[in-house]
Amino acid sequence: MARIKLESSALKAVDYNPELKKLKVWFMDKNLASGKISIGGIYSYANITGNLYTTLLNAKTNLIYECSHGKCFHRLIRSHPEKYPPTKLSS
């Protein structure tokens, strides 16, 4: 699949490989309170099902996730590193 840009303040884009069940996530840069910019990294997450990926893509229209890709991602994937182990690909 191709990289999909998201309308999110936390997630820049995602790319999903259904054969490997891997989700690649590009994170947005952040402006820190110190005035510095934290460069968003790229991570890969394992064991992601097609249904989970579809839920993430549709989060913007889902009140359960407060219409937010970032909140959906955090609740369903990032909060469960034992289930969906992350690998940092770059910073």
C-alpha positions as CSV (number, residue, x, y, z in Angstrom):
1,M,0.0,0.0,0.0
2,A,1.0,3.6,-0.4
3,R,1.7,6.1,2.3
4,I,-1.5,7.9,3.4
5,K,-1.3,11.4,4.8
6,L,-3.5,12.0,7.8
7,E,-5.2,15.2,9.1
8,S,-3.6,15.0,12.6
9,S,-1.5,17.1,14.9
10,A,0.4,14.0,16.0
11,L,0.6,11.6,13.0
12,K,1.9,12.8,9.6
13,A,1.2,9.7,7.6
14,V,0.8,5.9,7.7
15,D,1.6,3.0,5.5
16,Y,0.3,-0.6,6.0
17,N,1.7,-3.9,4.7
18,P,-1.1,-6.5,5.1
19,E,1.1,-9.4,4.2
20,L,3.6,-8.6,7.0
21,K,0.9,-7.0,9.3
22,K,3.2,-4.0,9.8
23,L,2.1,-0.4,10.2
24,K,4.7,2.3,9.4
25,V,3.9,5.6,11.1
26,W,5.5,9.1,10.4
27,F,5.1,11.4,13.5
28,M,4.8,15.1,13.3
29,D,7.5,17.5,14.5
30,K,6.7,19.1,17.9
31,N,7.5,22.5,19.2
32,L,8.7,22.0,22.7
33,A,8.2,24.5,25.6
34,S,11.9,25.3,25.5
35,G,11.5,26.6,22.0
36,K,13.3,23.7,20.4
37,I,11.7,21.5,17.8
38,S,11.5,17.7,18.3
39,I,11.8,16.0,14.9
40,G,9.1,13.5,14.4
41,G,10.4,9.9,13.9
42,I,9.3,7.0,11.8
43,Y,8.3,3.8,13.6
44,S,7.1,0.4,12.5
45,Y,4.5,-1.5,14.5
46,A,4.1,-5.3,14.2
47,N,1.0,-7.5,14.5
48,I,-1.4,-4.9,13.1
49,T,-4.6,-6.4,11.6
50,G,-6.4,-5.0,8.6
51,N,-9.4,-4.2,10.9
52,L,-7.2,-2.2,13.3
53,Y,-5.7,-0.3,10.4
54,T,-9.1,0.5,9.0
55,T,-10.2,1.7,12.4
56,L,-7.2,4.0,12.5
57,L,-8.0,5.4,9.1
58,N,-11.6,6.1,10.0
59,A,-10.9,7.6,13.4
60,K,-11.5,11.1,12.2
61,T,-15.3,10.3,11.9
62,N,-15.5,8.1,15.1
63,L,-16.7,9.8,18.3
64,I,-15.2,7.0,20.4
65,Y,-11.8,8.3,19.5
66,E,-12.9,12.0,19.7
67,C,-12.5,12.2,15.9
68,S,-8.8,12.0,16.2
69,H,-6.2,9.7,14.5
70,G,-3.7,10.4,17.2
71,K,-6.0,9.5,20.1
72,C,-7.1,6.3,18.2
73,F,-3.5,5.4,17.6
74,H,-2.5,6.0,21.2
75,R,-5.4,4.0,22.7
76,L,-5.3,1.0,20.3
77,I,-1.7,0.6,19.4
78,R,0.9,2.8,21.2
79,S,-0.5,1.9,24.6
80,H,0.1,-1.8,24.0
81,P,3.8,-2.3,23.1
82,E,3.7,-5.9,24.2
83,K,1.0,-6.6,21.6
84,Y,2.2,-4.3,18.9
85,P,6.0,-4.0,19.3
86,P,7.4,-0.8,17.9
87,T,10.7,-0.5,16.0
88,K,12.3,2.9,15.5
89,L,13.2,3.3,11.8
90,S,14.6,6.9,11.9
91,S,14.3,10.2,13.8
